[in-house]
Amino acid sequence: MPNEAYIGVLLAELRFPDCLSLKGKRKPLSSLRDVMQTRFRVSFSEVAFQETWQRAGVLVTVAASSGRQARERLDEVERYLHGREWEVGRVLISAAEPVEALWDVAFSE
């Protein structure tokens, strides 16, 4: 069986209705970043609404050895996002794609 690599992407809009400043938004986002990296082993970045107090656009990416594994981890991340103190707006998940589809590259043994 050939070695494969998959990438999955989740984009979410979060709302922080109780935040009254950028500093107030920074604390939950910093905590979320730590959880994403340690618990879920994914990459996390705030990519939109950086200058807005009560909104954040976050991007989560995962690399895995199977599409199923990548999708399961993104599903776990989405469930986690919905169970916290902020509101979750839209969530977009790109199905895990094999790296070969992105760069026409294959791992060989």
Residue pairs with C-beta under 8 A, 6 or more apart in sequence:
2 106
2 107
2 108
2 109
3 65
3 107
3 109
4 65
4 66
4 98
4 99
4 100
4 107
5 63
5 64
5 65
5 98
5 99
5 107
6 63
6 64
6 65
6 66
6 67
6 69
6 70
6 96
6 97
6 98
6 99
7 61
7 62
7 63
7 70
7 96
7 97
7 99
7 102
8 61
8 62
8 64
8 67
8 70
8 71
8 73
8 74
8 93
8 94
8 95
8 96
8 97
9 59
9 60
9 61
9 62
9 74
9 93
9 94
10 59
10 60
10 61
10 74
10 77
10 78
10 91
10 92
10 93
10 94
11 47
11 57
11 58
11 59
11 60
11 91
11 92
11 93
12 57
12 58
12 60
12 78
12 81
12 88
12 89
12 90
12 91
12 92
13 48
13 49
13 55
13 56
13 57
13 88
13 89
13 90
13 91
14 55
14 56
14 57
14 58
14 81
14 86
14 87
14 88
14 89
15 54
15 55
15 86
15 87
15 88
15 89
16 24
16 25
16 28
16 53
16 54
16 55
16 56
16 86
16 87
17 54
17 87
18 24
19 25
19 28
19 53
19 54
20 53
21 53
22 51
22 53
24 53
25 53
25 54
25 56
28 84
28 85
28 86
29 46
29 56
29 58
32 44
32 58
32 84
33 44
35 80
36 42
36 43
36 44
36 60
36 77
37 43
37 44
39 80
40 60
40 62
40 73
40 76
40 77
40 80
41 62
41 73
42 60
42 61
42 62
42 73
42 77
43 60
43 61
43 62
44 58
44 59
44 60
45 58
45 59
46 56
46 57
46 58
46 59
47 57
47 58
47 59
48 55
48 56
48 57
49 55
49 56
49 57
50 56
55 89
60 74
60 77
62 70
62 73
62 74
62 77
62 96
63 70
64 70
64 73
64 96
66 96
67 95
67 96
67 97
67 98
68 96
69 96
70 96
71 93
71 95
71 96
74 93
74 96
75 93
78 91
78 93
81 88
81 91
82 88
99 105
100 106
